[in-house]
């Protein structure tokens, strides 16, 4: 099982980014996938996930209405669309399936 997040970068407050998570070694459509992030000096927190069973999505309150998770099963890729970014969204973002967490990608929101 492997996951690789990409698409991070620097953006101004209010901007947008789309992260991608390339997966391999398992069947994406049958798996619940989540994104977590770790802000500087803080513990890692789970922020949202997409369920395997019905494609339902769950978001933590801090990103609700701004972030969207989606997946393309044919491409074995999960996406995280981030809009209206805030400085507090800065951190390393990871995609996860079960106990497996891929290498993260850094998002910096700063003016």
C-alpha positions in Angstrom: 0.0 0.0 0.0 1.4 3.4 -1.0 0.1 6.9 -1.0 1.8 10.0 -2.3 0.5 13.5 -1.7 1.4 16.3 -4.1 0.3 19.8 -5.1 1.3 21.8 -2.1 2.8 25.2 -2.3 2.6 28.8 -1.1 -0.6 30.8 -1.5 -2.0 34.1 -0.2 -4.9 34.1 2.2 -8.1 33.6 0.3 -6.4 31.6 -2.4 -6.9 28.0 -3.5 -4.9 24.9 -4.0 -5.8 21.4 -5.2 -3.8 18.5 -3.6 -3.6 15.1 -5.2 -3.0 11.7 -3.6 -1.8 9.0 -5.9 -2.5 5.5 -4.5 -1.4 2.0 -5.3 -1.5 -1.4 -3.8 -5.2 -1.5 -2.9 -8.5 -0.9 -4.5 -9.4 2.7 -4.0 -13.2 2.4 -4.5 -13.4 -0.1 -1.7 -11.4 2.0 0.8 -12.1 4.9 3.1 -9.5 7.6 2.5 -8.7 10.6 4.7 -6.7 13.7 4.7 -4.9 15.0 7.8 -2.6 17.9 8.4 0.1 18.9 10.8 0.6 22.6 11.5 3.9 23.8 12.7 4.4 23.0 16.4 1.0 21.2 16.6 -0.2 17.6 16.6 -1.5 16.1 13.4 -5.3 16.3 13.0 -7.7 14.5 10.7 -9.6 17.0 8.7 -11.8 15.0 6.3 -12.4 11.7 4.7 -14.4 10.0 2.0 -16.1 6.7 2.8 -15.8 3.6 0.8 -19.3 2.4 1.4 -21.3 5.2 -0.1 -18.9 7.9 -1.0 -20.1 10.0 1.9 -17.8 12.7 3.1 -17.0 14.0 6.6 -15.3 17.2 7.4 -13.9 18.8 10.5 -15.6 22.0 11.4 -12.6 24.2 10.6 -12.6 23.2 6.9 -16.3 22.7 6.3 -17.5 24.8 3.4 -14.0 25.5 2.2 -12.4 22.1 1.5 -13.8 19.3 -0.7 -12.6 15.7 -1.0 -13.2 13.6 -4.0 -11.7 10.6 -5.7 -11.2 9.2 -9.2 -11.2 5.5 -8.9 -10.1 4.9 -12.5 -7.0 7.0 -11.8 -6.5 5.7 -8.3 -6.3 9.3 -7.1 -7.9 11.2 -4.3 -8.2 15.0 -4.4 -8.4 17.7 -1.8 -9.8 21.0 -3.2 -9.0 23.8 -0.8 -10.6 27.3 -1.2 -10.6 30.4 0.9 -7.4 29.4 2.5 -6.3 30.9 5.8 -3.0 31.2 7.5 -4.1 28.6 10.0 -4.4 26.1 7.2 -0.6 26.1 6.9 0.9 22.7 7.5 2.0 19.4 6.0 -1.0 17.6 4.4 -1.1 13.8 4.3 -3.5 11.3 2.8 -4.2 8.1 4.7 -5.9 4.7 4.3 -6.3 2.7 7.5 -3.0 2.8 9.4 -1.0 3.8 6.3 0.0 7.4 5.8 1.9 8.6 2.8 4.5 11.3 2.5 3.0 14.7 3.0 3.0 17.9 1.0 3.6 21.3 2.5 0.9 24.1 2.2 1.9 27.6 3.3 -0.7 30.3 3.5 0.8 33.7 4.0 0.7 37.2 2.7 
